Amino acid sequence: MIKDKRPKCKNCSSELNVIPIKYGLPYNEDFDLIQKKQLMLGGFKYDNKSPNWHCKSCENKWKED
């Protein structure tokens, strides 16, 4: 789930504090990443415009393909 190359935040240009957002039912291995703050849950409802990246520095969320 976690990419080797993370995008830069579109708001503050941070790269180190950017984590992916996962939608749907989390798996057991996801909970470890959530505890380490390396993954964020986005819930069950999502569409093509739902953000898939979150910046922990400025709390920005955005969609990146």
N, CA, C and O atoms as a GROMACS GRO file, in nm:
protein
  260
    1MET      N    1   0.081  -0.120   0.000
    1MET     CA    2   0.000   0.000   0.000
    1MET      C    3   0.085   0.125   0.000
    1MET      O    4   0.053   0.220  -0.071
    2ILE      N    5   0.192   0.127   0.078
    2ILE     CA    6   0.274   0.247   0.086
    2ILE      C    7   0.372   0.248  -0.031
    2ILE      O    8   0.450   0.154  -0.050
    3LYS      N    9   0.367   0.354  -0.107
    3LYS     CA   10   0.455   0.367  -0.223
    3LYS      C   11   0.597   0.399  -0.178
    3LYS      O   12   0.618   0.458  -0.072
    4ASP      N   13   0.695   0.359  -0.262
    4ASP     CA   14   0.834   0.396  -0.235
    4ASP      C   15   0.851   0.546  -0.249
    4ASP      O   16   0.918   0.609  -0.167
    5LYS      N   17   0.791   0.603  -0.351
    5LYS     CA   18   0.801   0.746  -0.378
    5LYS      C   19   0.668   0.812  -0.342
    5LYS      O   20   0.567   0.792  -0.409
    6ARG      N   21   0.671   0.890  -0.237
    6ARG     CA   22   0.550   0.961  -0.195
    6ARG      C   23   0.545   1.096  -0.265
    6ARG      O   24   0.648   1.158  -0.288
    7PRO      N   25   0.425   1.141  -0.297
    7PRO     CA   26   0.415   1.273  -0.359
    7PRO      C   27   0.441   1.382  -0.256
    7PRO      O   28   0.426   1.361  -0.136
    8LYS      N   29   0.481   1.498  -0.303
    8LYS     CA   30   0.495   1.614  -0.214
    8LYS      C   31   0.357   1.671  -0.187
    8LYS      O   32   0.269   1.668  -0.274
    9CYS      N   33   0.338   1.723  -0.068
    9CYS     CA   34   0.213   1.786  -0.032
    9CYS      C   35   0.191   1.906  -0.123
    9CYS      O   36   0.282   1.986  -0.146
   10LYS      N   37   0.071   1.919  -0.173
   10LYS     CA   38   0.038   2.029  -0.264
   10LYS      C   39   0.022   2.161  -0.189
   10LYS      O   40   0.013   2.267  -0.251
   11ASN      N   41   0.017   2.154  -0.056
   11ASN     CA   42  -0.001   2.275   0.024
   11ASN      C   43   0.131   2.324   0.085
   11ASN      O   44   0.164   2.443   0.074
   12CYS      N   45   0.208   2.235   0.150
   12CYS     CA   46   0.328   2.277   0.222
   12CYS      C   47   0.457   2.218   0.165
   12CYS      O   48   0.566   2.247   0.216
   13SER      N   49   0.448   2.135   0.063
   13SER     CA   50   0.562   2.071  -0.005
   13SER      C   51   0.635   1.968   0.080
   13SER      O   52   0.745   1.925   0.043
   14SER      N   53   0.577   1.927   0.192
   14SER     CA   54   0.637   1.823   0.273
   14SER      C   55   0.630   1.690   0.196
   14SER      O   56   0.533   1.662   0.126
   15GLU      N   57   0.734   1.611   0.210
   15GLU     CA   58   0.736   1.478   0.148
   15GLU      C   59   0.744   1.369   0.254
   15GLU      O   60   0.690   1.260   0.235
   16LEU      N   61   0.810   1.399   0.364
   16LEU     CA   62   0.830   1.300   0.469
   16LEU      C   63   0.704   1.271   0.550
   16LEU      O   64   0.688   1.160   0.602
   17ASN      N   65   0.615   1.367   0.561
   17ASN     CA   66   0.496   1.351   0.643
   17ASN      C   67   0.371   1.318   0.562
   17ASN      O   68   0.259   1.336   0.611
   18VAL      N   69   0.388   1.270   0.442
   18VAL     CA   70   0.274   1.234   0.356
   18VAL      C   71   0.248   1.084   0.370
   18VAL      O   72   0.339   1.002   0.356
   19ILE      N   73   0.122   1.049   0.397
   19ILE     CA   74   0.084   0.909   0.411
   19ILE      C   75  -0.037   0.879   0.322
   19ILE      O   76  -0.117   0.968   0.294
   20PRO      N   77  -0.051   0.754   0.279
   20PRO     CA   78  -0.166   0.717   0.197
   20PRO      C   79  -0.294   0.707   0.279
   20PRO      O   80  -0.290   0.684   0.400
   21ILE      N   81  -0.406   0.726   0.212
   21ILE     CA   82  -0.538   0.708   0.273
   21ILE      C   83  -0.599   0.582   0.213
   21ILE      O   84  -0.605   0.568   0.091
   22LYS      N   85  -0.644   0.491   0.298
   22LYS     CA   86  -0.704   0.366   0.251
   22LYS      C   87  -0.854   0.368   0.280
   22LYS      O   88  -0.898   0.406   0.388
   23TYR      N   89  -0.931   0.326   0.182
   23TYR     CA   90  -1.076   0.319   0.194
   23TYR      C   91  -1.120   0.174   0.202
   23TYR      O   92  -1.051   0.084   0.152
   24GLY      N   93  -1.233   0.151   0.264
   24GLY     CA   94  -1.287   0.016   0.275
   24GLY      C   95  -1.247  -0.049   0.406
   24GLY      O   96  -1.200   0.017   0.498
   25LEU      N   97  -1.267  -0.179   0.412
   25LEU     CA   98  -1.240  -0.255   0.533
   25LEU      C   99  -1.089  -0.275   0.551
   25LEU      O  100  -1.023  -0.328   0.462
   26PRO      N  101  -1.033  -0.233   0.665
   26PRO     CA  102  -0.889  -0.252   0.687
   26PRO      C  103  -0.856  -0.398   0.719
   26PRO      O  104  -0.938  -0.471   0.776
   27TYR      N  105  -0.738  -0.439   0.680
   27TYR     CA  106  -0.688  -0.572   0.712
   27TYR      C  107  -0.604  -0.566   0.839
   27TYR      O  108  -0.570  -0.457   0.884
   28ASN      N  109  -0.572  -0.681   0.896
   28ASN     CA  110  -0.495  -0.685   1.021
   28ASN      C  111  -0.362  -0.609   1.009
   28ASN      O  112  -0.325  -0.538   1.102
   29GLU      N  113  -0.292  -0.624   0.899
   29GLU     CA  114  -0.163  -0.557   0.883
   29GLU      C  115  -0.178  -0.405   0.873
   29GLU      O  116  -0.082  -0.331   0.899
   30ASP      N  117  -0.295  -0.359   0.836
   30ASP     CA  118  -0.320  -0.214   0.828
   30ASP      C  119  -0.317  -0.150   0.967
   30ASP      O  120  -0.273  -0.036   0.980
   31PHE      N  121  -0.362  -0.219   1.068
   31PHE     CA  122  -0.371  -0.162   1.202
   31PHE      C  123  -0.233  -0.127   1.258
   31PHE      O  124  -0.219  -0.029   1.331
   32ASP      N  125  -0.132  -0.206   1.224
   32ASP     CA  126   0.005  -0.174   1.265
   32ASP      C  127   0.051  -0.044   1.201
   32ASP      O  128   0.112   0.041   1.267
   33LEU      N  129   0.023  -0.028   1.071
   33LEU     CA  130   0.060   0.096   1.001
   33LEU      C  131  -0.018   0.216   1.054
   33LEU      O  132   0.036   0.327   1.059
   34ILE      N  133  -0.143   0.195   1.092
   34ILE     CA  134  -0.224   0.303   1.148
   34ILE      C  135  -0.166   0.348   1.282
   34ILE      O  136  -0.157   0.468   1.309
   35GLN      N  137  -0.128   0.252   1.367
   35GLN     CA  138  -0.068   0.285   1.496
   35GLN      C  139   0.062   0.362   1.480
   35GLN      O  140   0.092   0.451   1.558
   36LYS      N  141   0.140   0.327   1.378
   36LYS     CA  142   0.267   0.395   1.351
   36LYS      C  143   0.247   0.526   1.275
   36LYS      O  144   0.344   0.594   1.241
   37LYS      N  145   0.121   0.559   1.247
   37LYS     CA  146   0.084   0.680   1.173
   37LYS      C  147   0.148   0.684   1.034
   37LYS      O  148   0.196   0.787   0.988
   38GLN      N  149   0.146   0.565   0.968
   38GLN     CA  150   0.196   0.552   0.832
   38GLN      C  151   0.083   0.525   0.733
   38GLN      O  152   0.107   0.510   0.614
   39LEU      N  153  -0.039   0.521   0.783
   39LEU     CA  154  -0.158   0.496   0.701
   39LEU      C  155  -0.277   0.562   0.768
   39LEU      O  156  -0.288   0.561   0.891
   40MET      N  157  -0.366   0.618   0.688
   40MET     CA  158  -0.488   0.681   0.739
   40MET      C  159  -0.608   0.610   0.678
   40MET      O  160  -0.608   0.577   0.559
   41LEU      N  161  -0.711   0.587   0.759
   41LEU     CA  162  -0.834   0.527   0.708
   41LEU      C  163  -0.925   0.638   0.658
   41LEU      O  164  -0.941   0.741   0.724
   42GLY      N  165  -0.986   0.615   0.542
   42GLY     CA  166  -1.074   0.714   0.482
   42GLY      C  167  -1.220   0.682   0.494
   42GLY      O  168  -1.304   0.764   0.455
   43GLY      N  169  -1.254   0.567   0.547
   43GLY     CA  170  -1.394   0.529   0.562
   43GLY      C  171  -1.438   0.433   0.453
   43GLY      O  172  -1.355   0.379   0.380
   44PHE      N  173  -1.569   0.413   0.442
   44PHE     CA  174  -1.621   0.316   0.346
   44PHE      C  175  -1.676   0.380   0.220
   44PHE      O  176  -1.684   0.315   0.116
   45LYS      N  177  -1.713   0.507   0.227
   45LYS     CA  178  -1.768   0.575   0.110
   45LYS      C  179  -1.657   0.651   0.038
   45LYS      O  180  -1.588   0.734   0.098
   46TYR      N  181  -1.641   0.621  -0.089
   46TYR     CA  182  -1.540   0.691  -0.168
   46TYR      C  183  -1.583   0.692  -0.314
   46TYR      O  184  -1.666   0.611  -0.357
   47ASP      N  185  -1.526   0.785  -0.389
   47ASP     CA  186  -1.552   0.794  -0.532
   47ASP      C  187  -1.423   0.838  -0.602
   47ASP      O  188  -1.316   0.840  -0.541
   48ASN      N  189  -1.434   0.873  -0.728
   48ASN     CA  190  -1.315   0.912  -0.806
   48ASN      C  191  -1.251   1.041  -0.758
   48ASN      O  192  -1.135   1.068  -0.791
   49LYS      N  193  -1.322   1.120  -0.680
   49LYS     CA  194  -1.268   1.247  -0.630
   49LYS      C  195  -1.217   1.237  -0.486
   49LYS      O  196  -1.166   1.335  -0.433
   50SER      N  197  -1.231   1.122  -0.423
   50SER     CA  198  -1.186   1.105  -0.285
   50SER      C  199  -1.035   1.117  -0.275
   50SER      O  200  -0.964   1.063  -0.360
   51PRO      N  201  -0.985   1.188  -0.173
   51PRO     CA  202  -0.840   1.203  -0.159
   51PRO      C  203  -0.774   1.070  -0.126
   51PRO      O  204  -0.831   0.987  -0.056
   52ASN      N  205  -0.653   1.050  -0.176
   52ASN     CA  206  -0.579   0.927  -0.146
   52ASN      C  207  -0.446   0.954  -0.076
   52ASN      O  208  -0.369   0.861  -0.050
   53TRP      N  209  -0.417   1.081  -0.045
   53TRP     CA  210  -0.296   1.118   0.029
   53TRP      C  211  -0.332   1.219   0.138
   53TRP      O  212  -0.422   1.300   0.121
   54HIS      N  213  -0.259   1.211   0.250
   54HIS     CA  214  -0.281   1.300   0.364
   54HIS      C  215  -0.145   1.349   0.413
   54HIS      O  216  -0.052   1.270   0.429
   55CYS      N  217  -0.135   1.480   0.437
   55CYS     CA  218  -0.012   1.539   0.492
   55CYS      C  219  -0.031   1.558   0.642
   55CYS      O  220  -0.122   1.629   0.685
   56LYS      N  221   0.055   1.495   0.721
   56LYS     CA  222   0.046   1.508   0.866
   56LYS      C  223   0.096   1.644   0.913
   56LYS      O  224   0.063   1.687   1.023
   57SER      N  225   0.174   1.713   0.832
   57SER     CA  226   0.227   1.844   0.871
   57SER      C  227   0.119   1.952   0.870
   57SER      O  228   0.106   2.029   0.965
   58CYS      N  229   0.042   1.958   0.761
   58CYS     CA  230  -0.056   2.066   0.747
   58CYS      C  231  -0.201   2.016   0.738
   58CYS      O  232  -0.293   2.095   0.719
   59GLU      N  233  -0.221   1.883   0.752
   59GLU     CA  234  -0.354   1.822   0.749
   59GLU      C  235  -0.423   1.831   0.613
   59GLU      O  236  -0.545   1.814   0.604
   60ASN      N  237  -0.348   1.858   0.509
   60ASN     CA  238  -0.404   1.866   0.373
   60ASN      C  239  -0.431   1.725   0.321
   60ASN      O  240  -0.356   1.632   0.350
   61LYS      N  241  -0.539   1.710   0.246
   61LYS     CA  242  -0.574   1.582   0.181
   61LYS      C  243  -0.598   1.612   0.035
   61LYS      O  244  -0.661   1.713   0.001
   62TRP      N  245  -0.548   1.525  -0.054
   62TRP     CA  246  -0.566   1.547  -0.198
   62TRP      C  247  -0.564   1.416  -0.274
   62TRP      O  248  -0.522   1.312  -0.223
   63LYS      N  249  -0.611   1.425  -0.396
   63LYS     CA  250  -0.616   1.310  -0.488
   63LYS      C  251  -0.497   1.317  -0.581
   63LYS      O  252  -0.472   1.421  -0.642
   64GLU      N  253  -0.424   1.209  -0.591
   64GLU     CA  254  -0.309   1.199  -0.681
   64GLU      C  255  -0.317   1.063  -0.750
   64GLU      O  256  -0.335   0.961  -0.684
   65ASP      N  257  -0.302   1.062  -0.881
   65ASP     CA  258  -0.310   0.935  -0.955
   65ASP      C  259  -0.182   0.860  -0.953
   65ASP      O  260  -0.173   0.751  -1.010
   0.00000   0.00000   0.00000
